[in-house]
Structure formats: structure tokens, C-alpha cells
Amino acid sequence: MRRLISAFIFVPVFLGSCKTGKQLAYFQDLNSDPGKVQEVRIAAESPLKLQANDQMQIVISSVSPEAAQLFNMMGAAVAAGTNSQVMQSVYTISPSGNVTIPGIGDVKVAGLTTDEAKIAIRDAVVPYLKDAVVSASLINFRVTVMGEVARPITLQVAGERMNLLEALGMAGDLTVFAKRNTIKVLRKTSDKVEVATLDLNNSDIMRSPYYDLKQNDIVYVEPVKRKGAQSQNLNILIPIITSFVSLGIVAISRIK
């Protein structure tokens, strides 16, 4: 009787264990020989381009604190040496692609890299502040990971780079129900959404321009089709199993 009860208890476990280690492995095309090093071609890095609604931290410094303050009214002053003043400000790029610098006006930065944006802002400031030094960085690089991952999450990270594997790792990796060969990456452009399908079973994924994620990308992991059927079966079986276990416990207690 005890063996029978144990068998019923472990039925859901066996039903859920539907994938083999081979099916769960990434990059199945690579040689698994631990003594062999393989080279995999990767996509050429493309610099991140700023876009509307991105947030930038812009720092303008000068040996003249009063002059620098005119261009940094949105931020707080930070001492940066005996004779210099640094002001930090956070700007949101407008729908038209501009940041508005106090005392200067709009500076077009959408479509530029952060290095190009620094040059554009400095060119706008220098006529009024000859010794201006400008630095700029993106502060809201954000990627959303959803679907069959352990922890669906919106990631906001420092810096301007994150690849697909890093994003999945930060989301707790794929679940056993994840469809590994149809990972979707949704990327919004100016007037459309691009949807790319990537296959984690093949190392060629690293050559895709969608392997390196861009700000505001969405990664969606589809479930395998049999997940719904298995969940439905478990919903039916669990009450039945519970009833059998209860009857078994009653029977054992009476025998004793």
C-alpha cells in the first residue's frame, strides 16, 4: 500500500520531466569535447544610437563655476577640484529627438552615438563657454524578458551593452517548458516593430544583429505546445491522486 501511495505522489513529477538533457542544451551544433576549443563567428558590433525617450546624464564642467551653472540649472553641483565646478543633469530626449540645454536651447541627439552626442552638445556650448568639457551617457538602458523564464523581469543596467544570453541569465534562465529554437526579440524602430526569431540550439545565433540587444528591446520566450496539455492533465489528476492518497492513509490506519 505504501508503495502504491508513493507511486501516486510521484506521478506529477514524471509528467513534468518531459525533456531530456540533450533537448535542454544550448548550442547543440558545437563539439562537446572538453579538450577542443572552437571559434564562433560573431556579428560586428554596431554602436548604440540614441532615440526618443532615452534618458541621458550630461555633465558640463568648467573652471568658471558661475558660467557652468548657466548650462546646468536642472542638476546639482559637485565639486571637482580647487578651481573647477561640475554640474550633473539628467535629460530626457524629446519625441523630436532633442535635449534642451539651459541657456542654449535644443540640441539634436537622436540617431547619434553617445560620443557623437557629446560633440554636438559641446559644439553648442563652446561659443558661450570656451573651456567647456562635456560628457554624456545613457542611463536607462532597459530590456524586458518575458515568457518561459524563471523570473520575467524588466532589466535596467548601467552601460550600453547587453546580449541575449546575459539577459536570459539575469532572468533566471529558461524554464524546462521554454521553446529554445524560437526566441523572439522585438525591437521598435521609428515607425515599426521588428520581430526576429533566434535559435539557442545553434551557435549561429551569435552572428545575428539581434543577439546584442538594444535599449527597450523585448525578449519573449514561447512555451512548448505540450505545456498546456500537461497543465490540464495535472489539474485533472491531482484531485484524483489526493483522493487515492487519503483513502490509502485511512486504510493503513485501520489495518494498524
URGIHU-V325160 format. One record per residue. RES is the residue in one small letter. PSI is psi in whole degrees, -180 to 180 (* if undefined). NEAR is the number of other ideal C-beta (glycine too) atoms within 8 Angstrom. Layout:
BEGIN
RES:PSI:NEAR + RES:PSI:NEAR
END
This chain:
BEGIN
m:-43:7 + r:-38:6 + r:-38:6 + l:-43:8 + i:-43:12 + s:-39:8 + a:-42:8 + f:-39:11 + i:-37:8 + f:0:8 + v:-47:10 + p:-34:10 + v:-45:7 + f:-36:7 + l:-36:11 + g:-22:9 + s:75:7 + c:-8:7 + k:141:6 + t:167:5 + g:-35:5 + k:-42:6 + q:-28:7 + l:-16:8 + a:144:8 + y:159:6 + f:57:9 + q:-13:8 + d:-12:7 + l:148:8 + n:133:5 + s:6:4 + d:116:5 + p:-17:4 + g:2:3 + k:132:6 + v:127:3 + q:146:6 + e:135:4 + v:128:7 + r:141:5 + i:161:7 + a:146:10 + a:138:4 + e:132:5 + s:129:7 + p:144:5 + l:134:12 + k:133:8 + l:150:14 + q:169:11 + a:142:9 + n:-3:7 + d:150:12 + q:133:11 + m:142:17 + q:120:11 + i:126:14 + v:121:11 + i:123:16 + s:156:11 + s:158:13 + v:-9:6 + s:100:9 + p:-43:9 + e:-42:6 + a:-42:9 + a:-34:16 + q:-29:11 + l:-27:11 + f:9:15 + n:35:13 + m:-17:8 + m:-14:7 + g:-176:9 + a:146:5 + a:143:10 + v:125:7 + a:139:6 + a:41:7 + g:174:5 + t:-45:3 + n:20:4 + s:161:10 + q:133:13 + v:133:12 + m:136:15 + q:133:11 + s:146:12 + v:127:11 + y:141:12 + t:128:9 + i:128:15 + s:164:10 + p:-26:5 + s:-2:7 + g:15:11 + n:156:11 + v:143:13 + t:111:9 + i:124:14 + p:135:9 + g:-11:6 + i:-49:9 + g:-157:6 + d:137:9 + v:125:12 + k:122:9 + v:-18:15 + a:137:13 + g:-6:8 + l:158:11 + t:169:9 + t:-35:13 + d:-42:6 + e:-36:9 + a:-39:13 + k:-43:11 + i:-43:8 + a:-42:12 + i:-42:16 + r:-42:11 + d:-33:7 + a:-30:11 + v:-36:14 + v:-38:9 + p:-22:4 + y:-19:9 + l:92:13 + k:-37:4 + d:22:7 + a:137:13 + v:123:8 + v:133:11 + s:150:7 + a:145:11 + s:152:8 + l:132:12 + i:1:9 + n:47:8 + f:114:13 + r:135:9 + v:137:15 + t:132:10 + v:125:16 + m:169:9 + g:-141:11 + e:67:11 + v:162:16 + a:-39:7 + r:90:6 + p:134:7 + i:152:9 + t:118:7 + l:132:12 + q:118:6 + v:157:7 + a:148:4 + g:-172:6 + e:15:8 + r:140:6 + m:134:11 + n:175:9 + l:-44:14 + l:-39:6 + e:-42:8 + a:-44:14 + l:-38:13 + g:-41:8 + m:-20:9 + a:10:13 + g:9:7 + d:172:8 + l:152:11 + t:171:8 + v:-16:9 + f:2:7 + a:141:13 + k:103:10 + r:-17:12 + n:7:8 + t:52:8 + i:126:15 + k:134:12 + v:119:14 + l:126:11 + r:120:12 + k:130:7 + t:-166:7 + s:-38:3 + d:15:3 + k:172:6 + v:123:7 + e:136:8 + v:115:8 + a:143:9 + t:123:7 + l:148:12 + d:108:11 + l:-9:11 + n:-15:10 + n:133:10 + s:-12:8 + d:-15:8 + i:-31:11 + m:-12:10 + r:-6:8 + s:141:10 + p:-8:6 + y:-2:11 + y:-43:13 + d:117:12 + l:154:12 + k:165:7 + q:138:12 + n:11:9 + d:152:12 + i:127:10 + v:122:17 + y:127:10 + v:116:15 + e:150:11 + p:155:11 + v:154:8 + k:-33:6 + r:-6:7 + k:-45:10 + g:-41:8 + a:-41:8 + q:-41:11 + s:-40:8 + q:-42:8 + n:-41:9 + l:-39:11 + n:-32:7 + i:-42:8 + l:-35:11 + i:-47:9 + p:-37:7 + i:-46:8 + i:-42:12 + t:-41:8 + s:-44:8 + f:-42:10 + v:-43:11 + s:-44:8 + l:-39:8 + g:-41:12 + i:-42:9 + v:-43:8 + a:-43:9 + i:-41:10 + s:-34:7 + r:-37:6 + i:-40:5 + k:*:4
END
